[in-house]
Amino acid sequence: MSDLVLAAGCVLWRRSPDGGGLEICLVHRPRYDDWSYPKGKLKRGETALEAALREVLEETGHHCLPGTALPTARYTANGRPKEVSYWAAEVTDGAFVPSNEVDRLAWLSPAAARARLSRPGDRIQLDTFLRTGPANSGPSCD
């Protein structure tokens, strides 16, 4: 389908600095006033995983280690079909700097992240990640 929008992103996670378990990263995009996972459109010649890692870095300032592939989201955005590939990814290092595209970042407990997600359909990726667990989120790429 020629008007299909291809995008990719990550359910970015870390172990809580205070030892309280897992935290999930959500970003706020002022243009849409929404909370979502870091994600974005593929550039020409880029694989979905390459795009996901680039978008995480661009939107959050963090590098990450990709793990398990998560369910692909399919929906209509601005009248066009959109397909977003997702991976679980553990943050490795970096620091967030607000921008015009992403003005806020939140590290939340899984329950708080689930409640804050703007698109109810995005809960599928989080639920799958929580079912499979970070122990199964080791590297799935070279």
C-alpha positions as CSV (number, residue, x, y, z in Angstrom):
1,M,0.0,0.0,0.0
2,S,1.7,3.2,-1.2
3,D,0.2,5.5,1.5
4,L,1.1,3.2,4.4
5,V,3.2,5.1,7.0
6,L,5.9,3.0,8.5
7,A,7.3,3.9,11.9
8,A,9.1,2.2,14.7
9,G,9.8,2.8,18.4
10,C,10.6,1.2,21.7
11,V,9.1,0.4,25.1
12,L,12.1,1.9,26.8
13,W,12.7,0.6,30.3
14,R,15.1,0.7,33.2
15,R,15.5,-0.7,36.7
16,S,14.4,2.0,39.2
17,P,17.3,3.9,40.7
18,D,15.7,3.4,44.1
19,G,15.4,-0.3,43.7
20,G,11.6,-0.2,43.3
21,G,11.3,-2.3,40.2
22,L,10.9,-1.5,36.6
23,E,10.2,2.0,35.1
24,I,8.9,2.7,31.7
25,C,9.8,5.8,29.7
26,L,7.0,7.9,28.1
27,V,7.5,11.1,26.1
28,H,5.2,14.0,25.8
29,R,4.8,15.5,22.3
30,P,3.4,19.1,22.6
31,R,2.3,19.1,19.0
32,Y,-0.3,16.3,19.8
33,D,-0.4,16.9,23.6
34,D,0.0,13.2,24.0
35,W,2.1,10.7,26.0
36,S,3.6,7.8,24.1
37,Y,6.6,5.6,23.6
38,P,9.5,7.2,21.7
39,K,8.8,6.4,18.1
40,G,8.9,7.9,14.6
41,K,8.8,7.4,10.9
42,L,11.4,5.4,9.0
43,K,13.9,7.2,6.8
44,R,14.6,6.0,3.3
45,G,16.8,2.9,3.4
46,E,16.5,2.5,7.2
47,T,15.3,-0.7,8.9
48,A,12.6,-0.6,11.5
49,L,15.0,-1.4,14.2
50,E,17.5,1.2,13.1
51,A,14.6,3.8,13.1
52,A,13.5,2.7,16.6
53,L,17.0,3.2,18.1
54,R,17.4,6.5,16.3
55,E,14.1,7.8,17.5
56,V,14.8,6.7,21.1
57,L,18.1,8.7,21.0
58,E,16.5,11.7,19.2
59,E,13.5,11.9,21.5
60,T,14.9,10.9,24.9
61,G,18.7,11.5,24.6
62,H,19.3,7.9,25.7
63,H,21.1,5.0,24.1
64,C,19.5,1.6,24.6
65,L,20.0,-2.1,24.1
66,P,17.2,-3.5,22.0
67,G,15.5,-6.8,23.0
68,T,12.4,-8.7,22.2
69,A,10.2,-7.5,19.3
70,L,6.8,-6.5,20.6
71,P,3.4,-6.4,18.8
72,T,3.2,-4.1,15.8
73,A,0.6,-1.3,16.2
74,R,-1.7,-0.7,13.2
75,Y,-4.1,2.2,13.1
76,T,-5.1,5.2,11.0
77,A,-3.4,8.6,11.6
78,N,-4.4,11.7,9.6
79,G,-6.5,9.6,7.3
80,R,-3.5,7.3,6.4
81,P,-2.8,3.7,7.6
82,K,0.1,3.6,10.0
83,E,2.2,0.6,11.1
84,V,4.5,1.0,14.1
85,S,7.0,-1.8,14.9
86,Y,8.1,-1.9,18.5
87,W,10.9,-3.5,20.6
88,A,11.5,-3.7,24.3
89,A,14.8,-1.8,25.0
90,E,16.8,-1.3,28.1
91,V,18.3,2.1,28.6
92,T,22.0,2.1,28.9
93,D,23.0,5.8,29.2
94,G,22.2,9.3,28.2
95,A,20.3,12.4,29.4
96,F,17.0,14.0,28.3
97,V,17.1,17.5,26.8
98,P,13.6,19.0,26.0
99,S,13.0,20.0,22.4
100,N,10.2,21.3,20.2
101,E,9.2,17.7,19.3
102,V,9.4,16.3,22.9
103,D,9.1,18.6,25.8
104,R,8.8,16.2,28.7
105,L,9.9,12.7,29.6
106,A,8.6,10.6,32.4
107,W,10.0,7.4,34.0
108,L,6.9,5.7,35.4
109,S,5.9,2.5,37.1
110,P,4.3,0.1,34.6
111,A,0.8,0.8,36.1
112,A,1.3,4.6,35.9
113,A,2.7,4.3,32.4
114,R,-0.3,2.2,31.4
115,A,-2.7,4.8,32.8
116,R,-0.8,7.8,31.2
117,L,-0.6,6.4,27.6
118,S,-2.8,8.6,25.4
119,R,-3.6,5.8,22.9
120,P,-5.3,2.9,24.6
121,G,-4.0,0.6,21.9
122,D,-0.4,1.3,23.1
123,R,-1.1,-0.7,26.2
124,I,-0.8,-3.9,24.1
125,Q,3.0,-3.4,23.8
126,L,3.4,-2.7,27.5
127,D,1.3,-5.7,28.5
128,T,3.3,-8.0,26.3
129,F,6.5,-6.6,27.7
130,L,5.3,-7.2,31.2
131,R,4.2,-10.7,30.4
132,T,7.5,-11.7,28.8
133,G,9.5,-9.7,31.3
134,P,12.9,-8.0,31.1
135,A,14.7,-11.3,31.7
136,N,13.6,-12.2,28.2
137,S,14.5,-8.8,26.7
138,G,18.1,-9.6,25.9
139,P,19.6,-8.6,22.6
140,S,17.8,-9.8,19.5
141,C,20.2,-8.2,17.1
142,D,24.0,-8.2,16.4
